[in-house]
Amino acid sequence: MSKLTCKTGLQKNIINKEVFQRELALCRKLSQENGGKCGWGICENCGVIPLLYKLHKGVLLEEPAEIKRAKDKIA
């Protein structure tokens, strides 16, 4: 087996667009209702948005600026 990395098996549409959009909407709703946090933690430190992008768009968001832009889109 080859060395496992963040890019191993990276591909688009592991989750479909409908699920991606629903989960982003849920993040937005919970953040607004709970002052920037949900049951999983504080939005500022959360990894859900980068994970959703990885699973739907097939891209890794690793740089802080990239992650911030993605999070700002759902705010």
C-alpha positions as CSV (number, residue, x, y, z in Angstrom):
1,M,0.0,0.0,0.0
2,S,1.3,3.5,-0.9
3,K,1.9,6.1,1.7
4,L,-1.4,7.6,3.0
5,T,-1.7,11.4,2.7
6,C,-4.5,14.0,2.6
7,K,-4.6,13.6,-1.1
8,T,-4.9,9.8,-1.2
9,G,-8.1,9.0,-3.1
10,L,-9.0,12.7,-3.4
11,Q,-12.0,13.0,-5.8
12,K,-15.0,15.1,-6.4
13,N,-18.6,14.3,-5.5
14,I,-18.0,11.9,-2.6
15,I,-21.0,13.8,-1.3
16,N,-23.4,15.2,-3.9
17,K,-24.3,18.9,-4.3
18,E,-27.6,18.6,-2.5
19,V,-25.9,17.2,0.7
20,F,-23.1,19.7,0.4
21,Q,-25.5,22.6,0.2
22,R,-27.7,21.3,3.0
23,E,-24.8,20.8,5.4
24,L,-23.5,24.3,4.6
25,A,-26.9,25.7,5.3
26,L,-27.1,23.9,8.5
27,C,-23.7,25.3,9.6
28,R,-24.9,28.8,8.7
29,K,-28.2,28.4,10.6
30,L,-26.6,26.9,13.8
31,S,-23.8,29.5,13.8
32,Q,-26.3,32.4,13.5
33,E,-28.6,30.9,16.2
34,N,-25.8,30.1,18.6
35,G,-23.4,33.0,18.4
36,G,-20.8,31.3,16.2
37,K,-20.9,27.8,17.6
38,C,-22.8,24.6,17.5
39,G,-22.7,21.2,19.2
40,W,-19.4,20.4,17.5
41,G,-17.5,23.5,18.6
42,I,-16.7,27.1,17.8
43,C,-17.0,28.0,14.1
44,E,-13.7,29.8,14.0
45,N,-11.9,26.6,14.8
46,C,-14.2,24.1,13.1
47,G,-13.0,21.7,10.4
48,V,-16.5,20.9,9.0
49,I,-16.3,23.4,6.1
50,P,-12.9,22.3,4.8
51,L,-14.1,18.7,5.1
52,L,-17.3,19.4,3.1
53,Y,-15.2,21.1,0.4
54,K,-12.9,18.1,0.3
55,L,-15.7,15.6,0.0
56,H,-17.8,17.5,-2.6
57,K,-15.4,19.6,-4.6
58,G,-12.3,17.3,-4.3
59,V,-10.1,20.1,-3.1
60,L,-8.0,20.5,0.0
61,L,-8.4,23.8,1.9
62,E,-5.2,23.9,4.0
63,E,-4.1,27.5,4.0
64,P,-5.7,29.7,6.7
65,A,-6.7,32.3,4.0
66,E,-8.4,29.6,1.9
67,I,-10.3,28.3,4.9
68,K,-11.4,31.8,5.9
69,R,-12.7,32.6,2.4
70,A,-14.7,29.4,2.4
71,K,-16.2,30.0,5.8
72,D,-17.0,33.7,4.9
73,K,-19.0,32.4,1.9
74,I,-21.5,30.7,4.2
75,A,-21.7,33.4,6.8
